[in-house]
Amino acid sequence: MFATVAAVNVSSLGFFDSGVGGLTVVRAVQELMPAEDILYLGDTARLPYGSKSPETIRQFAGEDVRFLISRGVKAIVVACNTATAHALPQLQERYRIPILGVIEPGVEAVLACENAERVGIIATRGTIRSHAYQHALALRRTGLMIHGQATPLLVPLIEENWIEHPATRAVLKTYLEPLIEKGIDTLMLACTHYPLLIPVLRELLPADVRLVDSATTCAEHLKKELTRLNLLETTAREGKLEIHLTDLSEEFEALARQFLKKSPGRIHRAVLGG
Ligand code: DGL
């Protein structure tokens, strides 16, 4: 009997996002735990998640998790802030497999910044409306000024690979203006797609504004959890990356290369709920 290729990832880590954004987290995990095999699901057919209702996001996230579990992953990272904000507690309650999100690591990364007093948060509309970051930060540090700014046009622009395009720059300028006016000293990139915009953000923001994202802290959380559960791959092998998308696009390969800083290898088409 032969198992199908898609069913043999018994020791993989599962990641999902609406599109390529979660690969920023994958990259941080590959750097910290190079031996781990990774199975990545991008729900590109239904992107963006950020403008959908919480109910729809929970439904999509549930289907993404079931896809990864059906492939036998040992732990899952919700590599999407929007899905973390709306679906993480429900997923953790429902499935016995370890499931981690990106918001707690993001909050921790902000709090680790010395002298962070005025924090701007840019994220999808879904993440901003959930108030997940605002609540978590306010709970953990009193006196912090927090300004949330929904930036719904950024994910479609990034997925279109318009990172260097003047239109993206103009949109970013409009989004950043109110945050600059409020004198932010720290900007949380609360969407896993946004680290790709760092070079443009650096040009548009005052030089002393710090940029923070959750990728590295999330990788550290994951390593701790895998170690605690005795699930960490400790051999000196080089882990594999397998990418599955619900819709294959010509742009994806080029984008994935930018996110991962290397070739993403072969990309498979995923059918959810099958
Ligand atoms: N990368 C996702 C996030 O972190 C993007 C969500 C979307 O598809 O709008 O929120």
Residues whose N, C-alpha, C, O or C-beta is under 5 A from the ligand:
A	BS01	DGL	D17 S18 G21 L47 P48 Y49 G50 S51 A79 C80 N81 T82 T124 V155 A190 C191 T192 H193
